[in-house]
Amino acid sequence: MSVTNRVPDAAKGPLGVASLGVMIVGLVLGYIFMMLGVTLYFNLNGIQEISSIESLIVLATGVVCFVAGYAGWRGFMGFAY
């Protein structure tokens, strides 16, 4: 029995919308953090010196947000139908 079969029909709509919101926020923040991490790693920002460890932490945060966005997409596809 899948998760969508265990959730009441009245809750599927709000869960689908919440999953869509998680997807949008996760993908946007993931993209921003990943691009910021890459520019910090290669020292392309021109503001200050950031260590490579700190820039890789920013990049990893972007990957985690991107994965959360993908999980939101999977949740949306599960509850939308």
N, C-alpha and C positions, 0 to 999 in steps of 0.2 A: 504494500500500500504506500503510495507516494505521499509527499507532504501536502500536495494540493488537494488530495482526497480527504485528508484529516482536518483541513481548515474549513470553517463554515463558509457558506457562499456569501454571506454578508461581509465577511472580512477580506475576501479575495480582492475586491476593488481597491480598498485602502492599502493593502499590502503591495499590490502592483504599483500604485502611485509612489509609495515610499521606496520601493526597489528602484523605480525609475529615477527618483531623486538621488538615491545613493549612487546610481550609475553616473549621472551627470556630474555630480560633485566629485566623485572619485576620479573620473576621467580628466576633468578640468584640472583639479589639483595635482593629479599624477603627471600630467603633461607639463604643468608649470614647474613642479619640483624636479622633474627629470631634466628639463632644459636648463634650469638654474644650476643643477648639479654638474652638468656637462660644462657649462660656461665657467663655473667656479674651478672645476678640475683642470681645465686648460688655461686658466687665468685670463679669461677674455672679458671679465667684467670691468676692469680698470678702476675699481674702487679701492680695494685693499687686498693684501695677501691673505689667502685662506689656505689652510693646510689641505693636503690631498685626502686625509682621513675625514675631515669635516665635509669636504665636498662629496665624498663617497657616501657619507651618512645622508646628505641631502638627496643624492641620487637614489639611495635605497628607500628613503621615505617616499619618493615619487613612484618607485616600483610598487611599494605596498599600497599606495593610494590607487594606482592603476589596477592592481589585482582586486581591490575592494570595489572598484567600478565595474570590473568584469563580473564579480559576484552579484552586484546589483542588477546587471543585465540578465544574468541567468535567473535571478529571482523574478524579475519582471516577466521574462518569457514563461516562467513556470506558473505565475499567478494571472497572467493576462488571458489565458485561454481556459 
